[in-house]
């Protein structure tokens, strides 16, 4: 019997050496506690962590970065710790006593309540912002806007977190890329409409709005599958803001943007006179790299799993965004290369591909090429295949019954 083997591959990208220091990821103050914070009755939520923030930290750890996971108010001097009576202290975390752990990047993921997010630092440490209320120049009591957009008026930011339960599955799971040559996006494959799918479909048992809660979720529990975009009207972008992506279901909304050092930001004179950049620098310029990150991880009332709903390509864009914010050199995204299949004996097949020494690889198999593109359909055949700069190969004995009709090779992490 002849086994027909189809090989598909995911893509990989060259990676630079990790930036020394620690990436600070902020998470939600209002946790499910019985002894002292403001959301003690919210036992329907994810508990004392945010799954999306943990997933974010896990990916960065897989790529060699050290991360610190902090309650947002720790960086907000307007918030007082009820147990110590001390206000939030940026310097304590951004510049700790051990200089090896000096912060290299602050990621405000969007799991927070917007008022708890601290002021932007004036120390040149880049910031990624996933909370929509903090990207435009409306007046903020916590002085925590990045001023990437000009608000319609000081009281109305015009920004929004656009949620999956407000949208039909389909177009709004995609981002329309309008700056494909931005270093973050170079080489990222786009469809005929210049789109990349950012949020995957829900898993069969996961539970999602309009689909059901899933087999194991309490009837009044939070939906495990959710996504929410951080958006602003694209027309409101400040002069130095580079809009990278627009919401697939409403291309008037920007969902991903950056500003480089020296970029012209939103107008301070119509915004917050107590903004730290106004006081420290007296100008409308970016003094560190800034990112309008496309995920709002639903800090208010969600299961905070939006990051977990990313496609593989969405996760790669996250990694490339972190690298850009850190100032690391990005090479264009490259395909894994042609997978070569040969028969080396009566019951032996050999898979070979052009590999890289900075990757491991695994082989996945399925009987249903049209099934879900995730672990529920693709089973692990082989893993911990160490890469080299040159040909990587594996050989399998197929003398037994053919378990898989299709195989694919993918780099990890």
C-alpha positions in Angstrom: 0.0 0.0 0.0 1.3 3.4 -0.9 0.9 6.1 1.7 0.1 9.5 0.2 1.8 12.2 2.4 1.0 15.9 2.1 3.3 18.2 4.0 2.3 21.7 5.1 4.5 24.0 7.1 4.1 27.0 9.3 6.5 29.9 9.0 9.3 31.1 11.1 11.3 34.3 11.5 14.9 35.1 12.5 15.3 36.2 16.1 17.8 38.5 17.7 19.4 38.0 21.0 17.1 38.8 23.9 17.4 42.3 25.3 18.8 42.1 28.9 16.5 43.2 31.6 12.8 42.5 32.5 9.6 43.1 30.6 6.9 44.4 32.9 3.4 43.1 32.2 0.6 44.8 34.2 -2.5 42.9 35.1 -5.9 43.8 36.7 -6.0 45.2 40.3 -9.6 44.0 40.8 -9.0 40.4 41.4 -11.3 37.8 42.9 -10.3 38.2 46.6 -12.3 37.8 49.8 -10.0 40.0 51.9 -9.6 43.5 50.7 -9.8 44.7 47.1 -12.7 46.0 45.1 -14.1 43.0 43.2 -14.6 40.4 46.0 -18.0 39.3 44.6 -16.7 38.5 41.1 -16.3 34.8 41.6 -17.5 34.2 38.1 -14.2 35.5 36.7 -10.8 33.9 36.2 -9.6 34.3 39.8 -6.4 36.0 40.9 -4.8 36.0 37.5 -5.6 36.9 33.9 -5.2 33.9 31.5 -4.3 36.2 28.6 -1.5 37.9 30.6 -0.1 34.5 31.7 -0.1 33.3 28.0 1.7 36.5 27.0 4.4 36.0 29.6 4.7 32.3 28.7 5.4 33.1 25.0 8.0 35.7 25.9 9.7 33.3 28.3 9.8 30.7 25.5 11.8 33.2 23.5 14.3 34.0 26.4 12.8 37.1 27.9 12.5 37.7 31.6 9.1 39.1 32.6 7.6 40.7 35.8 3.9 40.3 36.2 2.5 43.2 38.3 -0.9 44.5 39.4 -1.4 47.7 37.4 -1.8 50.0 40.4 1.8 49.2 41.4 2.9 51.6 38.7 0.2 54.2 39.5 1.2 56.8 42.2 -2.5 57.8 42.6 -3.3 54.3 43.9 -2.5 53.5 47.6 -1.9 50.0 48.7 -4.4 49.4 51.6 -2.0 47.1 53.4 1.1 49.2 53.3 -0.5 52.7 52.9 2.1 53.4 50.2 1.3 54.7 46.8 2.3 52.9 43.6 5.9 53.4 42.8 7.2 53.2 39.2 10.8 53.6 40.2 10.6 50.5 42.5 9.7 48.3 39.6 11.3 50.0 36.6 14.6 50.6 38.3 15.0 47.9 41.0 17.9 47.6 43.3 19.4 44.9 41.2 20.0 46.7 37.9 20.0 43.4 36.0 16.2 43.6 36.3 15.8 47.2 35.0 12.6 47.3 33.0 13.1 47.3 29.2 9.4 47.4 28.2 6.0 48.0 29.9 3.0 46.1 28.5 -0.4 47.3 29.6 -2.4 44.4 28.3 -5.9 45.7 28.6 -6.9 43.4 31.5 -6.9 46.5 33.7 -9.5 49.0 34.6 -8.4 52.0 32.7 -8.1 54.3 35.7 -5.6 51.9 37.4 -3.0 52.1 34.7 -0.1 54.2 35.7 1.2 57.3 34.0 3.6 56.8 31.1 7.2 56.8 32.3 9.5 59.6 31.3 12.6 57.4 31.4 12.6 56.3 27.8 11.2 52.8 28.5 8.9 51.8 25.6 5.2 51.1 26.2 2.6 48.8 24.6 -1.0 49.8 25.4 -3.9 47.5 25.1 -6.5 49.7 26.9 -8.4 51.8 24.5 -9.1 54.7 27.0 -5.4 55.4 27.2 -4.3 55.8 23.6 -6.0 59.2 22.7 -5.5 62.7 24.1 -8.7 63.0 26.0 -8.3 64.3 29.6 -7.6 61.4 31.9 -7.7 61.7 35.8 -4.8 59.2 36.0 -2.8 61.1 33.3 -2.1 57.8 31.5 -2.8 58.4 27.9 -0.1 57.8 25.2 -1.5 60.6 23.0 -1.2 58.5 19.8 -4.6 59.9 18.6 -6.3 63.3 18.8 -9.7 62.9 20.6 -12.8 64.7 19.2 -12.9 66.8 22.4 -11.1 66.6 25.8 -14.0 64.7 27.4 -14.5 62.1 24.6 -11.6 59.9 23.4 -13.5 58.4 20.5 -11.8 55.1 21.2 -13.5 51.8 21.8 -12.9 48.1 22.7 -14.8 46.3 19.9 -15.9 42.9 21.2 -16.6 39.6 19.5 -20.1 39.5 20.9 -20.9 42.7 19.1 -19.6 41.3 15.8 -20.3 38.4 13.4 -17.6 35.8 13.1 -15.7 36.5 9.9 -14.4 39.9 8.7 -13.8 41.3 12.2 -11.4 38.4 13.1 -9.1 40.0 10.5 -6.9 43.0 10.4 -6.5 44.9 7.2 -2.8 45.8 6.9 -2.2 49.3 5.6 1.6 49.4 6.4 2.9 46.1 5.2 6.5 47.5 5.0 6.6 48.4 8.7 9.4 46.3 10.2 6.8 44.4 12.3 4.9 43.3 9.3 7.5 42.7 6.7 7.0 39.3 5.1 3.8 38.5 7.0 1.6 36.8 4.4 -1.6 38.6 3.6 -4.7 37.5 1.7 -6.1 39.1 -1.5 -7.7 41.8 0.6 -4.5 42.7 2.4 -5.7 41.0 5.6 -4.2 38.8 8.2 -6.4 36.7 10.5 -5.7 37.8 14.1 -8.3 35.9 16.1 -8.9 32.2 15.5 -12.3 30.5 15.5 -13.5 29.1 18.8 -12.6 25.5 19.6 -15.5 23.0 19.5 -15.7 22.6 23.3 -14.4 26.0 24.3 -17.6 27.9 24.5 -18.2 31.3 22.9 -20.9 34.0 22.5 -23.7 32.7 20.3 -22.2 29.2 20.2 -22.7 27.9 23.8 -20.7 27.9 27.0 -18.9 24.7 26.4 -19.3 21.3 28.1 -17.7 22.3 31.5 -18.5 26.0 32.0 -21.1 26.9 34.7 -24.3 28.3 33.1 -23.6 31.8 34.5 -19.8 31.6 33.9 -17.7 33.7 31.7 -17.3 32.7 28.1 -14.0 31.1 27.6 -13.7 32.3 24.0 -13.7 36.1 23.6 -11.8 38.7 21.7 -11.8 42.5 21.8 -9.9 45.0 19.6 -8.4 48.2 21.0 -9.6 50.8 18.4 -9.6 54.4 17.6 -11.0 56.3 14.5 -8.1 56.1 12.1 -8.7 59.7 11.0 -7.7 60.8 14.5 -4.2 59.5 14.3 -1.6 62.0 15.4 0.9 63.2 12.8 3.6 60.8 14.0 1.4 57.8 14.6 1.9 55.1 12.0 -1.3 53.2 11.6 -0.4 49.6 10.7 -3.8 47.9 10.8 -7.5 48.6 10.4 -10.4 46.5 11.9 -11.5 44.1 9.2 -15.2 44.6 9.9 -14.9 48.5 10.1 -11.9 49.9 8.2 -12.6 53.4 9.6 -11.1 52.1 12.9 -7.4 51.8 13.5 -6.5 48.7 15.6 -2.7 48.6 15.5 -0.2 51.5 15.4 3.2 52.6 16.5 5.1 55.8 17.2 8.8 56.0 17.1 11.1 58.2 19.2 10.6 61.8 18.2 7.2 61.2 16.5 4.6 64.0 16.8 1.9 63.0 19.2 -1.6 64.3 19.9 -2.1 67.9 20.9 -1.4 68.4 24.6 -2.9 71.9 24.6 -6.4 70.4 24.2 -5.7 67.5 26.6 -4.2 67.0 30.0 -1.9 69.8 31.3 -0.7 67.5 34.1 0.4 64.8 31.7 3.9 63.7 32.8 5.4 64.3 29.3 4.0 67.8 29.3 5.7 68.5 32.7 9.0 66.7 31.9 9.6 67.7 28.4 7.0 70.4 27.5 6.5 69.0 24.0 4.2 66.8 21.9 6.9 64.3 21.0 7.4 60.6 21.7 10.4 60.0 24.0 10.3 56.2 23.7 8.7 53.8 21.3 5.0 53.5 21.8 2.6 50.9 20.5 -1.2 50.9 20.2 -1.6 47.1 20.7 -4.6 45.6 19.0 -5.9 43.4 21.9 -8.1 44.8 24.8 -8.1 41.8 27.1 -11.5 42.7 28.7 -10.5 43.6 32.2 -14.1 44.6 33.0 -16.3 41.5 33.2 -14.6 39.2 30.7 -12.8 35.9 31.2 -9.7 37.8 30.1 -8.7 35.2 27.5 -8.5 37.4 24.4 -4.8 36.9 24.0 -5.5 33.1 24.1 -7.8 33.5 21.0 -4.9 34.7 18.8 -4.0 32.8 15.7 -0.5 31.5 15.4 0.2 34.5 13.1 -1.3 36.8 15.7 1.1 35.5 18.3 4.0 35.9 15.9 3.0 39.5 15.3 3.0 40.0 19.1 6.5 38.7 19.4 7.7 40.9 16.5 5.9 43.9 18.1 7.8 43.3 21.4 11.1 43.1 19.5 10.3 46.3 17.6 9.4 48.1 20.8 12.7 47.0 22.4 14.7 48.3 19.4 15.9 44.9 18.2 16.7 44.3 14.6 13.8 42.5 12.8 14.4 40.5 9.6 11.5 40.0 7.2 9.4 37.0 8.0 10.5 34.0 6.0 8.8 30.7 5.2 10.1 27.5 6.6 11.1 26.4 3.1 10.2 23.5 0.8 9.6 20.2 2.6 11.1 17.3 0.7 9.5 13.9 1.0 11.3 10.7 -0.2 10.9 7.0 0.2 14.1 5.5 1.6 12.9 1.9 1.9 9.9 -0.3 1.4 8.2 1.0 4.5 10.3 4.1 5.2 9.7 7.8 4.4 12.0 10.6 5.0 11.0 14.2 5.6 13.7 16.9 5.1 13.7 20.7 5.2 16.1 23.6 5.4 16.4 24.4 9.1 17.9 26.8 11.6 20.0 26.2 14.6 17.9 28.6 16.7 14.8 26.5 16.3 13.4 23.1 17.4 10.8 21.4 15.2 7.9 19.0 15.6 5.8 16.9 13.2 2.0 16.9 13.4 -0.4 14.6 11.8 -4.1 14.4 11.0 -6.6 12.4 9.0 -8.8 15.4 8.3 -7.1 18.3 6.4 -10.4 20.3 6.6 -10.7 20.0 10.4 -9.7 22.7 12.9 -6.1 23.9 12.6 -5.3 23.3 16.2 -4.4 20.5 18.7 -8.0 19.1 18.6 -7.3 17.9 15.0 -3.5 17.9 14.6 -1.8 15.4 16.9 1.9 15.4 17.7 3.8 12.7 15.9 7.3 13.8 16.8 8.8 16.7 18.7 12.2 17.9 20.1 13.7 17.7 16.7 16.8 19.9 17.1 17.5 22.3 14.3 20.8 22.9 12.5 21.8 25.5 9.9 21.2 23.3 7.0 19.1 20.2 6.2 17.1 18.7 9.1 15.5 15.3 8.5 13.5 12.6 10.1 12.6 9.1 8.9 9.5 7.1 9.8 8.5 3.5 9.5 5.0 3.3 7.9 4.8 -0.5 7.9 1.8 -0.4 10.2 -1.7 0.9 9.4 -1.5 4.5 8.2 -2.7 6.5 11.1 -2.2 9.9 9.5 -3.1 10.9 6.0 -1.4 14.3 6.3 1.7 15.6 8.1 3.1 19.0 8.7 6.4 20.3 10.1 6.3 23.3 12.4 9.1 25.2 14.2 8.8 25.8 18.0 8.4 27.8 20.0 
